[in-house]
């Protein structure tokens, strides 16, 4: 499966939560039963450290839905107006790793932080 591309928008200092549906080449929902998921965002593909390590979960395995989230303390530390790159990988029950999604994250600055 080729990785899809989808930009995300993140409000600085706000809890970030998004659901992403993965479909196979025929457009059918990807069955994620038994899979795990990981995702990170960095300032560039070549940055040594992640800016955000997302909390990830399989939200609905039979319908191919994954969840990415980050708490407000994490997003408060992201520089405003910054563009990050991110990707999402899934790991099947045998350990096979597949990158399923990539894109940019555009950060909107906050006036009030919690």
N, C-alpha and C positions, 0 to 999 in steps of 0.2 A: 504494500500500500504506500503510495507517495504521500508525503506530508502535505497537509492542507495549510493555507495561510489565512490568518485572521488577526487583525489588530484589536487590541484591548485598550480601554480607557480607564485610568485609575485616578481617583480624587485623593490628593495628599491628605493624610490624617484620617481617612475614612476606612471603615472595614470594607475590604474588597471581597466580593463573592460572585462567581460566575459559573454557570452550567454550560457545558459544551457537549453537543451531540456528535458522535463519530459515526460516519456512514461508510460502507464499503464501496467498491468500484461500481456496483450496480445501483447504489443509492439506498440500499437496505441498512437498517441500524446494525452496527457492529456489535456482536455479542461479546461482552467483556467478562463473562462468568469466569472466575478464577484468576483474573488479571489484577495487576497492581499498576499504579500510575505515579509519575514523578514530574515535577515542573520547577524551573528556575527562571529568573530574569537577571540579566547582566547589563552593564553599560555598553558592552560590545561582545561580539562572539569570542573575542580573544582575551577578555578580562579574566584575571585569575580567580576572583571571588564573585559569588553571586550577590546581587543587591537585594533580591527577594528569593527566598526558598518558599514556594507556595505549600500550604497544607493542601493535600490532594486526597481525593477518594473516588471510588466508583459509586456514583449516585444511584444509577439504575443500570445494572449490568445487561439485562436483556434488551434494553433500548439504546445501549451504547452511550449513556450519559455519564460524563465525569464532572467533578466539581473542583475548582481551584479557589482558594481563599487565602487572605492575609489579614491579620488584625490591624487595628488602627495605629498601634504603636509602631508596627513595621512600616506601614505606608507613610507615617509621619516623618520617617527618616529618609525618604526618597526625595531627592532634589526636585523642586518644582520645574516645570517646563522641560523636564528631562525625557528623552526617548530611550527606552530600554528595549532590548531584544529578549525574546523568551521562546521556549519550546516546551513541548509536552511529549513524554515518552510513555509507552505502555510496555509492561513486561508480562508475557504470557506464562502459564503455569510451568512450562519447561525452561523458562529463563530467557527466551528469545526477546530481545529489546527492539522496539520499533518506534521511530519518531513519527508521530501522527499529526502534529500541529506546530506551527511556528508563526512568528509575527513580531510586531512592535507593540510596546506599551507606551502610550502617551500619558504623561503625568500632568494633571491640572493642579495648580497651586492652591493652598488653603490660606484663608485669613485667620481662622480660629482653629486651633489644634486642641484636642482633649487632653 
